[in-house]
Amino acid sequence: MSKHTPALGNERRRSFKFGYKTRRELPLHFMLLPGLVLILIFAYIPMVGVSIAFQNFIPLKGLFGGQEWVGLDNFDYVFSMPTIWQVVWNTLRIAALKIVAGLVVPIAFALLLNEVRNVLFKRTTQTIIYFPYFLSWIILGGILIDILSPSTGIVNKFLGWVGIGPIFFLGENAWFPYTMVVSDIWKTFGFNTIIYLAAITSIDPSLYEAAAADGAGRWKQTWHVTLPGMHMIIVLLMVLSLGTVLDAGFDQIFNLYSPQVYESGDIVDTMVYRMGLQQTQFGPSTAVGLLKSLVSFILISTSYLVAYRLFKYRLF
């Protein structure tokens, strides 16, 4: 009987610790409950509609009203569309440029802003660059249309002063994708900069003191102390951004594009919008959305695995 007493005692201690931890964290779980309910209602229950991708869907019959099942015909139709691969290429190009610029620009700006010693200037700059993040693309779209106008826009007026002819940034296929990337960075880099600044403030100051004692200047301190100290948050944002590689920004492009830039600006989401809501092709549009979700899931899972293998990064 004595041989089993230590094991029994260890089991009781583990049970006590588990019960204590559960009781201590129970309020936190209750705090998560409203968010989980919203996710269930707006993210999981609507997944029933995925079945539309395999139906010749007629809205009058309802979702469960005896729709005609067509198998993979909707997918065959989508891949037979003459513009599908151009749309996919547009999406990948714009999204990839946004991901790269969305990492490089905020990191560089955060590193530069971290070197500023004037607190008032630093906080004022943070507020100014952060402000566009709170504006919707409806508002920013109107602002961009106005300032980028080839006839009355302030950007083209400035270009005219230096001898450059007017450029139709929102109406020429050569310029439209890059205009989307730059305007997206303008809107979002302030938010990401603050995230990176928070990561910099968490670095132990003694590391900078040790580096300075070894003769490292500001550049070497940045390279060998600051960037390694930021690498976890950089990896996190990179992993999350790779899951959006097929999400080039519907709100932005929908408010700024026009038929004359479909060749370079039409993306998967805008094509789905036109197919589903304007042309009432519910089956093919749902099929495209389903494929996009599957590819995004595979990409974010793969990027998380790579981050774990290379940087030992874990979310859980």
C-alpha positions as CSV (number, residue, x, y, z in Angstrom):
1,M,0.0,0.0,0.0
2,S,2.9,2.4,0.8
3,K,4.3,1.9,-2.7
4,H,1.2,3.6,-4.2
5,T,1.1,6.5,-1.7
6,P,3.5,8.9,-3.4
7,A,1.8,8.4,-6.8
8,L,-1.6,9.0,-5.2
9,G,-0.3,12.1,-3.5
10,N,1.2,13.4,-6.8
11,E,-2.1,12.8,-8.5
12,R,-4.0,14.7,-5.8
13,R,-1.6,17.6,-6.1
14,R,-2.0,17.8,-9.8
15,S,-5.8,17.6,-9.5
16,F,-5.7,20.4,-6.9
17,K,-3.5,22.6,-9.1
18,F,-5.8,22.0,-12.1
19,G,-8.9,22.9,-10.1
20,Y,-7.2,26.0,-8.7
21,K,-6.0,27.1,-12.1
22,T,-9.5,26.5,-13.6
23,R,-11.2,28.5,-10.9
24,R,-8.7,31.3,-11.2
25,E,-9.0,31.5,-15.0
26,L,-12.8,31.0,-15.1
27,P,-13.6,34.8,-15.2
28,L,-11.2,35.1,-18.2
29,H,-13.1,32.4,-20.1
30,F,-16.4,34.2,-19.4
31,M,-14.8,37.3,-20.8
32,L,-14.1,35.4,-24.0
33,L,-17.7,34.1,-24.2
34,P,-19.3,37.1,-26.1
35,G,-16.6,37.0,-28.7
36,L,-16.9,33.3,-29.2
37,V,-20.7,33.6,-29.6
38,L,-20.2,36.3,-32.3
39,I,-17.6,34.2,-34.1
40,L,-20.0,31.2,-34.0
41,I,-22.9,33.3,-35.3
42,F,-21.1,35.2,-38.0
43,A,-18.3,32.8,-39.0
44,Y,-19.2,29.2,-38.4
45,I,-23.0,29.1,-38.9
46,P,-22.8,30.8,-42.3
47,M,-20.4,28.1,-43.5
48,V,-23.6,26.1,-44.2
49,G,-23.8,28.3,-47.3
50,V,-20.7,26.6,-48.7
51,S,-23.1,24.0,-50.2
52,I,-24.1,26.7,-52.8
53,A,-20.8,26.1,-54.5
54,F,-22.0,22.7,-55.5
55,Q,-25.6,23.7,-56.5
56,N,-27.4,25.5,-59.3
57,F,-28.6,27.8,-56.6
58,I,-32.0,29.5,-57.1
59,P,-32.8,31.9,-54.2
60,L,-36.5,31.4,-54.3
61,K,-36.1,27.8,-53.3
62,G,-34.1,28.6,-50.2
63,L,-30.9,27.1,-49.0
64,F,-32.6,23.8,-48.2
65,G,-35.4,23.9,-50.7
66,G,-34.5,21.1,-53.1
67,Q,-31.7,22.8,-55.0
68,E,-30.2,21.0,-58.0
69,W,-26.8,19.6,-57.1
70,V,-24.3,20.0,-60.0
71,G,-21.1,18.6,-58.4
72,L,-18.0,20.5,-59.6
73,D,-19.6,22.2,-62.6
74,N,-19.4,25.6,-60.9
75,F,-15.6,25.1,-60.4
76,D,-15.2,24.0,-64.1
77,Y,-17.1,27.2,-65.2
78,V,-14.9,29.4,-63.0
79,F,-11.6,27.9,-64.4
80,S,-12.9,28.2,-68.0
81,M,-13.5,32.0,-67.6
82,P,-11.0,33.8,-69.9
83,T,-10.1,36.4,-67.3
84,I,-9.7,34.1,-64.2
85,W,-5.9,33.8,-64.4
86,Q,-5.4,37.5,-64.9
87,V,-7.6,38.2,-61.9
88,V,-5.6,35.7,-59.8
89,W,-2.3,37.3,-61.0
90,N,-3.6,40.8,-60.1
91,T,-4.6,39.5,-56.7
92,L,-1.2,37.9,-56.0
93,R,0.8,40.8,-57.3
94,I,-1.1,43.5,-55.3
95,A,-1.3,41.3,-52.1
96,A,2.4,40.4,-52.3
97,L,3.5,44.0,-52.7
98,K,1.3,45.0,-49.8
99,I,2.7,42.3,-47.6
100,V,6.4,43.1,-48.3
101,A,5.9,46.9,-48.1
102,G,3.6,46.4,-45.0
103,L,6.6,44.7,-43.2
104,V,9.5,46.8,-44.4
105,V,8.0,50.4,-44.1
106,P,6.7,50.1,-40.5
107,I,9.9,48.4,-39.3
108,A,12.1,51.0,-40.9
109,F,9.9,53.9,-39.6
110,A,9.8,52.4,-36.1
111,L,13.6,52.1,-36.0
112,L,14.0,55.7,-37.2
113,L,11.3,57.0,-34.8
114,N,13.0,55.1,-31.9
115,E,16.1,57.2,-32.4
116,V,14.2,60.5,-31.9
117,R,14.9,61.9,-28.5
118,N,12.4,64.8,-28.6
119,V,9.3,63.3,-26.9
120,L,6.9,65.9,-28.2
121,F,7.9,65.4,-31.8
122,K,7.9,61.7,-31.4
123,R,4.3,61.6,-30.0
124,T,3.0,64.1,-32.5
125,T,4.5,62.0,-35.4
126,Q,2.9,58.9,-34.0
127,T,-0.5,60.6,-33.8
128,I,-0.3,61.9,-37.4
129,I,0.7,58.7,-39.0
130,Y,-1.8,56.7,-36.9
131,F,-4.8,58.9,-37.8
132,P,-5.5,57.5,-41.4
133,Y,-5.9,54.0,-39.9
134,F,-9.2,55.1,-38.3
135,L,-10.7,56.4,-41.6
136,S,-12.7,54.0,-43.8
137,W,-11.9,53.5,-47.4
138,I,-15.1,55.3,-48.3
139,I,-13.6,58.5,-46.9
140,L,-10.0,57.8,-48.0
141,G,-11.3,56.9,-51.5
142,G,-12.9,60.3,-51.9
143,I,-9.7,62.0,-50.7
144,L,-7.5,60.0,-53.1
145,I,-9.8,60.6,-56.0
146,D,-9.6,64.3,-55.3
147,I,-5.8,64.6,-54.8
148,L,-4.9,62.2,-57.6
149,S,-7.2,63.8,-60.2
150,P,-5.3,64.4,-63.5
151,S,-6.9,67.8,-63.9
152,T,-7.4,69.3,-60.4
153,G,-5.4,67.0,-58.1
154,I,-2.6,68.5,-56.0
155,V,-0.3,65.6,-56.9
156,N,-0.5,66.3,-60.6
157,K,-0.3,70.0,-60.1
158,F,3.0,69.5,-58.3
159,L,4.2,67.1,-61.1
160,G,3.3,69.9,-63.6
161,W,5.5,72.4,-61.7
162,V,8.5,70.1,-62.2
163,G,7.8,69.5,-65.9
164,I,6.0,66.1,-65.7
165,G,2.7,65.6,-67.5
166,P,-0.5,64.6,-65.7
167,I,-0.7,61.0,-64.7
168,F,-4.0,59.2,-64.3
169,F,-3.1,57.2,-61.2
170,L,-6.5,55.6,-60.9
171,G,-7.3,55.2,-64.6
172,E,-4.1,53.7,-66.1
173,N,-3.3,50.0,-65.8
174,A,0.4,50.8,-65.5
175,W,-0.1,52.9,-62.4
176,F,-3.2,51.5,-60.7
177,P,-1.7,48.5,-58.8
178,Y,1.2,50.6,-57.3
179,T,-1.3,53.3,-56.3
180,M,-3.2,50.7,-54.4
181,V,0.0,49.6,-52.6
182,V,1.2,53.0,-51.7
183,S,-2.2,54.2,-50.5
184,D,-2.7,51.1,-48.4
185,I,0.7,51.6,-46.7
186,W,-0.2,55.2,-46.1
187,K,-3.4,54.0,-44.3
188,T,-1.9,51.1,-42.2
189,F,1.7,51.7,-41.6
190,G,1.1,54.0,-38.6
191,F,-0.7,51.2,-36.7
192,N,2.0,48.6,-37.4
193,T,4.7,51.2,-36.5
194,I,3.2,51.5,-33.0
195,I,3.2,47.7,-32.7
196,Y,6.9,47.6,-33.5
197,L,7.7,50.5,-31.2
198,A,6.0,48.6,-28.4
199,A,8.3,45.6,-29.2
200,I,11.3,47.9,-29.1
201,T,10.4,49.3,-25.7
202,S,10.3,45.7,-24.3
203,I,14.0,45.2,-25.1
204,D,16.3,45.2,-22.0
205,P,18.2,48.5,-21.9
206,S,21.2,46.7,-20.5
207,L,21.7,45.0,-23.9
208,Y,22.3,48.5,-25.4
209,E,24.6,49.4,-22.6
210,A,26.7,46.2,-23.1
211,A,26.8,46.8,-26.9
212,A,27.9,50.4,-26.4
213,A,30.6,49.2,-24.0
214,D,31.9,46.9,-26.7
215,G,32.2,49.8,-29.0
216,A,29.0,49.3,-31.1
217,G,27.6,52.4,-32.7
218,R,23.9,53.2,-33.2
219,W,23.7,51.2,-36.5
220,K,25.4,48.1,-35.0
221,Q,23.1,48.3,-31.9
222,T,20.1,48.5,-34.2
223,W,21.3,45.5,-36.2
224,H,22.5,43.3,-33.4
225,V,20.2,44.3,-30.5
226,T,17.0,46.0,-31.7
227,L,16.1,43.8,-34.7
228,P,16.8,40.5,-32.9
229,G,14.7,41.8,-30.0
230,M,11.8,42.5,-32.5
231,H,12.0,39.3,-34.4
232,M,9.1,37.5,-32.6
233,I,6.6,40.2,-33.4
234,I,8.0,40.5,-36.9
235,V,7.4,36.7,-37.4
236,L,3.9,36.9,-35.9
237,L,2.8,39.7,-38.3
238,M,4.5,37.9,-41.2
239,V,2.7,34.7,-40.4
240,L,-0.7,36.4,-40.1
241,S,-0.1,38.4,-43.3
242,L,0.7,35.4,-45.4
243,G,-2.8,34.1,-44.8
244,T,-4.1,37.1,-46.6
245,V,-2.1,36.6,-49.8
246,L,-5.4,36.2,-51.8
247,D,-6.9,39.2,-50.0
248,A,-5.7,42.2,-51.9
249,G,-8.1,44.6,-50.2
250,F,-11.7,44.6,-51.4
251,D,-12.8,47.8,-49.7
252,Q,-9.9,49.8,-51.1
253,I,-10.0,48.5,-54.6
254,F,-13.8,48.5,-54.9
255,N,-13.9,52.2,-54.0
256,L,-11.1,53.2,-56.3
257,Y,-11.2,51.0,-59.4
258,S,-13.2,51.3,-62.6
259,P,-13.8,49.2,-65.8
260,Q,-10.8,50.8,-67.5
261,V,-8.4,49.3,-65.0
262,Y,-9.9,45.8,-64.7
263,E,-6.9,44.5,-66.6
264,S,-4.5,45.3,-63.7
265,G,-6.8,46.0,-60.8
266,D,-9.6,43.4,-60.9
267,I,-9.0,41.0,-58.0
268,V,-10.7,37.8,-56.7
269,D,-13.0,39.6,-54.3
270,T,-14.2,42.2,-56.8
271,M,-14.8,39.5,-59.4
272,V,-16.8,37.5,-56.8
273,Y,-18.8,40.7,-56.0
274,R,-19.8,41.2,-59.6
275,M,-20.6,37.6,-60.2
276,G,-22.6,37.1,-57.1
277,L,-24.5,40.3,-56.6
278,Q,-24.6,42.0,-60.0
279,Q,-24.8,38.9,-62.3
280,T,-26.6,36.6,-59.7
281,Q,-24.2,33.7,-60.4
282,F,-24.3,32.5,-56.8
283,G,-22.9,29.1,-57.4
284,P,-19.7,30.1,-59.3
285,S,-19.1,33.1,-56.9
286,T,-19.4,30.8,-53.9
287,A,-17.0,28.3,-55.5
288,V,-14.4,31.1,-56.0
289,G,-14.8,32.1,-52.3
290,L,-14.4,28.5,-51.1
291,L,-11.2,28.0,-53.1
292,K,-9.8,31.3,-51.8
293,S,-10.6,30.2,-48.2
294,L,-8.9,26.8,-48.7
295,V,-5.8,28.3,-50.2
296,S,-5.6,30.9,-47.4
297,F,-5.9,28.2,-44.8
298,I,-3.1,26.2,-46.4
299,L,-0.9,29.2,-46.6
300,I,-1.3,30.4,-43.1
301,S,-0.9,26.8,-41.7
302,T,2.3,26.4,-43.8
303,S,3.7,29.8,-42.7
304,Y,3.0,28.9,-39.1
305,L,4.8,25.6,-39.5
306,V,7.8,27.3,-41.1
307,A,7.9,30.0,-38.4
308,Y,7.9,27.2,-35.7
309,R,10.7,25.2,-37.5
310,L,12.9,28.2,-38.2
311,F,12.3,30.5,-35.2
312,K,10.6,28.2,-32.7
313,Y,7.6,30.5,-32.8
314,R,4.4,29.2,-31.2
315,L,1.0,30.7,-30.7
316,F,-0.1,28.1,-28.2
